[in-house]
C-alpha cells in the first residue's frame, strides 16, 4: 500500500455517496506498500480501505483480483473483500484511476513474527490454496522468469549503485534459474506477496489476509518459498529453521506437499529472493517524487539470495520433515 494519487475530501465524499456505507468522517493515506494508492476511510458506519490502482496495474486484470477476493470470502477465507455500490459495481473510477472500496479487516501485522505466527500462516496458506482450486479465472505470473529478465534489463546500468557487483550477480542468477527452474509442479492460485504486512493477527491469532494484487496462477509451492523468505529470516538477517519447519508442517497438514515440491524448495527460494530484490531495486532506482511511500531496501533480499545459493538440499531448510 502507498499513496501516489491525492484524493480531495469533495471527491471522496462524492465517491462514497454511491455506496451504502454511511458518510465520510475522516480519511488518511497509508504509506506502506509500493503498487497502488490506499486510504483508510472512516465513515459513519465503519472503516474501509479505498484503493486507487496506479499505472503499473493493468485495468483489464482488476476483475480477476476482485473476483478472487470475493471467491475466497465465500469459501470461508478471512480476507479483505470488495464492497459493491448501490448499482452492484465493485470496480469504479476516482481521480482518473480505477478504484475500489474494500472491507476493513480487524487486526495488525507483525514485523517480527514468532513460531506460532508462522504456524498460523502455514495453515492459512494451505487453506487458501485449496479454496482457490475451483476458481474459474486464471492469470499469468508477470513476476516469474520472463518478468525478472525485463526488470534486470531495466535496472542493469544502475544496479551497482545499490550494491557493488549487483548487476553481475543478477545476470548470473537469472542464467542459473533459466536452466533449473521447475515446470511440472502442481499449479493453482497463489497469493504471490504474502509478507507479514499482508497478514493480520488479532489476540495472537491470524485474523485475515490482504492485498491480492500479485495473485496469479503458478506453482503452489512457489507461494511457500515466498513465505520462507518473508517470514523465516530474523531482523539480523539469519535464517530461522524453526519458523520454516512451523510453516511447512502446518501447511502439510492441510495440503500435503509432494516429494518433488519439497525438493524444489532451494531453487524456488532463490527465485523468490531474486524476484523481490529486483522489484525493490527497480522501485529504489525509480522513486516517485512527492509520493507517500516507504521505499524498501533491495539488499535485504540480496542477502537472502546469497544464503539460498549455498543450500543444496531442502533438508537443510526443514530437516527431517522432507523425508
Residue pairs with C-beta under 8 A, 6 or more apart in sequence:
1 30
1 31
1 32
1 33
1 36
1 38
1 51
1 211
2 30
2 31
2 32
2 33
2 34
2 35
2 36
2 37
2 38
2 291
2 292
2 293
2 294
3 29
3 30
3 31
3 37
3 38
3 39
3 291
3 292
3 293
4 36
4 37
4 52
4 54
4 288
4 291
4 292
4 293
5 37
5 52
5 54
5 95
5 96
5 97
6 95
7 27
7 37
7 39
7 50
7 52
7 94
7 95
9 24
9 27
11 94
11 95
12 24
12 27
12 39
12 41
12 50
12 94
13 23
13 24
15 50
15 92
15 94
15 99
16 22
16 23
16 24
16 41
16 43
16 101
17 23
18 85
18 86
18 87
18 92
19 83
19 84
19 85
19 86
19 101
20 86
21 43
21 45
21 46
21 48
21 83
21 101
22 43
22 44
22 45
22 46
23 43
23 44
24 41
24 42
24 43
25 42
25 43
25 44
26 41
26 42
27 39
27 40
27 41
27 42
27 50
28 39
28 40
29 37
29 38
29 39
29 292
30 38
30 39
30 40
30 49
31 292
31 293
31 294
32 197
32 294
33 197
33 211
33 293
33 294
34 279
34 283
34 293
34 295
34 296
35 54
35 56
35 57
35 213
36 51
36 52
36 53
36 54
36 57
36 213
37 51
37 52
37 54
37 97
38 49
38 50
38 51
38 52
39 49
39 50
40 47
40 48
40 49
40 50
40 104
41 47
41 48
41 49
41 50
41 101
46 104
47 104
48 83
48 101
48 102
48 103
48 104
49 80
49 101
49 102
49 103
49 104
50 94
50 99
50 100
50 101
50 102
51 99
51 100
51 101
51 102
52 94
52 95
52 97
52 98
52 99
53 59
53 62
53 97
53 98
53 99
53 100
53 213
54 97
57 98
57 213
59 98
61 139
62 91
62 98
62 100
63 91
63 137
64 137
64 139
64 215
65 212
65 213
65 215
66 82
66 90
66 91
66 100
67 135
67 137
68 132
68 135
68 137
68 189
68 212
68 215
69 79
69 80
69 81
69 82
69 102
69 212
70 81
70 82
70 90
71 131
71 132
71 135
72 79
72 81
72 128
72 131
72 132
72 212
73 79
73 81
75 131
76 131
77 124
77 127
77 128
77 131
77 209
78 105
78 124
78 206
78 207
78 208
78 209
79 105
79 208
79 209
79 210
79 212
80 102
80 103
80 104
80 105
80 208
80 209
80 210
80 211
81 102
81 103
82 90
82 91
82 100
82 101
82 102
82 103
83 90
83 100
83 101
83 102
83 103
84 90
85 92
85 101
90 100
90 101
91 98
91 99
91 100
92 98
92 99
92 100
93 99
105 200
105 207
105 208
105 210
106 200
106 202
106 207
106 208
107 200
107 201
107 202
107 207
107 208
108 200
108 201
108 202
109 196
109 197
109 198
109 199
109 200
109 201
110 117
110 196
110 199
110 201
111 196
111 197
112 234
112 235
113 121
113 196
113 231
113 243
115 242
115 243
115 246
116 204
116 246
117 196
117 201
117 206
117 231
118 231
118 232
118 243
118 244
118 246
118 247
119 246
119 247
119 249
119 250
120 201
120 205
120 206
120 250
121 194
121 199
121 206
121 227
121 231
121 247
121 250
122 227
122 246
122 247
122 248
122 249
122 250
122 251
122 252
123 206
123 250
123 251
123 253
123 254
124 199
124 206
124 209
125 191
125 194
125 223
125 224
125 227
125 247
125 251
126 250
126 251
126 252
126 253
126 254
126 255
127 254
128 189
128 191
128 209
129 188
129 189
129 190
129 220
129 223
129 255
130 254
130 255
132 188
132 189
133 188
133 189
135 189
138 189
138 217
139 215
139 216
139 217
140 216
140 217
141 147
141 190
141 192
141 216
141 217
141 218
142 216
143 192
143 214
143 275
143 279
144 218
144 271
144 275
145 174
145 177
145 178
145 181
145 271
147 275
148 174
148 177
148 271
148 274
148 275
148 278
149 174
151 278
151 279
151 281
151 282
152 170
152 171
152 174
152 278
154 282
155 167
155 170
155 278
155 281
155 282
155 285
156 167
156 170
156 171
157 167
158 285
159 166
159 167
159 170
159 281
159 285
160 166
160 167
161 285
162 281
162 284
162 285
162 298
162 299
163 169
163 298
163 299
163 302
166 281
166 302
169 302
169 305
170 274
170 277
170 278
173 270
173 274
173 305
173 309
174 274
176 270
177 267
177 270
177 271
177 274
180 267
181 267
181 271
182 219
182 260
182 264
182 267
182 268
184 260
185 219
185 220
185 221
185 258
185 260
185 261
185 264
186 219
186 220
186 221
186 258
186 261
187 217
187 218
187 219
187 220
188 217
188 220
189 215
189 216
189 217
190 215
190 216
190 217
190 218
190 219
190 220
190 222
190 223
191 198
191 209
191 212
191 214
191 215
191 223
191 226
192 214
192 215
192 216
192 218
192 223
192 226
193 211
193 213
193 214
193 226
194 209
194 223
194 226
194 227
194 230
195 230
195 231
196 230
196 231
198 209
198 210
198 211
199 206
199 208
199 209
199 210
200 206
200 207
200 208
200 209
200 210
201 207
219 261
219 264
219 268
220 255
220 261
221 257
221 261
221 262
221 264
221 265
221 268
222 268
222 271
222 272
224 247
224 248
224 251
224 257
224 261
224 265
224 268
225 265
225 268
225 269
225 271
225 272
226 272
226 276
227 247
228 244
228 247
228 265
228 269
228 272
228 317
229 269
229 272
229 273
229 276
229 301
229 304
231 243
231 247
232 239
232 240
232 241
232 243
232 244
232 247
233 239
233 240
233 304
233 307
234 240
237 300
237 303
239 307
239 317
241 317
241 318
241 319
244 317
244 318
245 318
245 319
245 321
248 257
248 318
248 321
249 321
251 257
252 321
259 322
262 314
262 318
262 322
263 313
263 314
263 322
264 314
265 314
265 317
265 318
266 308
266 311
266 312
266 313
266 314
266 316
266 317
269 304
269 308
269 311
269 317
270 305
270 308
270 309
273 301
273 302
273 304
273 305
273 308
274 301
274 305
276 301
277 298
277 301
277 302
277 304
277 305
278 298
280 296
280 297
280 298
280 300
280 301
281 298
283 295
283 296
284 295
284 296
284 297
284 298
287 293
287 295
311 317
314 322
315 322
315 323
